[in-house]
Amino acid sequence: MTGDGIVAEVLDRRGRRVVLLRRVWHGKVLTDHPEMAMFRGAVLAAVSDPSHVEADPVRPDRERCFARGVGISNWLQVVVSYEQDPARIVSAFAKRKDPPTWRT
């Protein structure tokens, strides 16, 4: 894992270790969503203390963590993969629409 360059890590709401790899943060998140550069701390907070969590409808080994009212849009969505140990953040982006299973 050291060669992957962990740039941050956090415990999720169940106490599981989740890492953010340099190649994901720079090669995926910031490449696809450069506006996220200022929100790495918010990404980690969305994993550790989310406003809402739902299972990924396609990948059962992934969760979507949401933080409400953070960043540049209504929601911040962070996708965490539990396929490996430690778990990994695989994507993060702003989202305007409420999560599909969100209930106010």
C-alpha positions in Angstrom: 0.0 0.0 0.0 2.9 2.4 0.6 3.7 2.6 -3.1 0.1 3.8 -3.7 0.8 6.9 -1.7 -1.9 7.4 0.9 -2.6 11.1 1.1 -5.2 10.8 3.9 -7.1 8.3 6.0 -10.2 8.2 8.2 -12.4 5.9 10.1 -15.9 5.4 8.7 -19.0 5.5 10.8 -18.5 1.9 11.7 -14.9 2.3 12.7 -13.4 0.8 9.5 -10.2 2.3 8.1 -10.7 4.1 4.8 -7.8 5.5 2.8 -7.5 8.1 0.1 -4.8 7.2 -2.4 -2.8 9.9 -4.2 -3.6 8.3 -7.6 -7.3 8.5 -6.9 -7.2 12.1 -5.5 -5.0 13.5 -8.2 -5.7 11.1 -11.1 -9.4 10.7 -10.7 -11.1 13.2 -8.4 -9.2 16.3 -9.3 -8.9 15.4 -12.9 -12.6 14.9 -13.3 -13.7 17.5 -10.8 -10.9 20.2 -10.3 -13.4 22.3 -8.2 -12.9 19.6 -5.4 -9.3 20.7 -4.7 -10.4 22.7 -1.6 -12.6 20.0 -0.2 -10.3 17.1 0.7 -11.2 17.6 4.4 -14.9 17.6 3.6 -14.5 14.4 1.6 -13.0 12.7 4.7 -15.7 14.1 6.9 -18.4 12.7 4.6 -17.0 9.3 5.2 -16.5 9.6 9.0 -19.7 11.5 9.7 -22.1 11.4 6.7 -25.5 13.1 6.5 -26.7 10.1 4.5 -25.4 6.7 3.4 -26.7 4.3 0.8 -25.5 1.1 -0.8 -24.3 1.3 -4.4 -27.0 -0.2 -6.5 -24.6 -1.9 -8.9 -21.6 -2.8 -6.7 -22.6 -4.4 -3.4 -19.1 -3.9 -2.0 -19.4 -0.1 -2.2 -21.2 2.6 -0.3 -22.2 6.2 -1.2 -21.6 8.6 1.6 -23.2 12.0 1.4 -22.6 15.3 3.2 -25.3 17.8 2.9 -24.6 21.5 2.3 -20.8 21.0 1.9 -18.8 22.6 -0.8 -20.1 24.0 -4.1 -23.4 22.2 -4.3 -26.3 20.8 -2.3 -24.5 17.5 -1.6 -21.0 16.1 -1.6 -21.0 12.4 -2.7 -18.1 10.1 -1.8 -17.9 6.5 -3.0 -16.1 4.1 -0.8 -15.0 0.6 -1.9 -14.8 -2.1 0.7 -13.4 -4.7 -1.8 -10.1 -4.5 0.0 -8.6 -3.8 3.4 -8.2 -1.0 4.1 -11.3 0.3 2.3 -10.6 3.0 -0.3 -12.3 6.2 -1.5 -12.7 5.7 -5.2 -14.6 8.9 -6.2 -15.9 12.2 -4.8 -17.9 14.9 -6.5 -20.5 17.6 -5.9 -24.1 16.7 -6.6 -27.2 19.0 -6.9 -30.0 16.4 -6.6 -30.9 14.6 -3.4 -29.7 11.0 -3.0 -32.2 8.5 -4.4 -33.1 7.1 -0.9 -32.9 10.5 0.9 -35.9 11.2 3.1 -36.3 14.6 4.7 
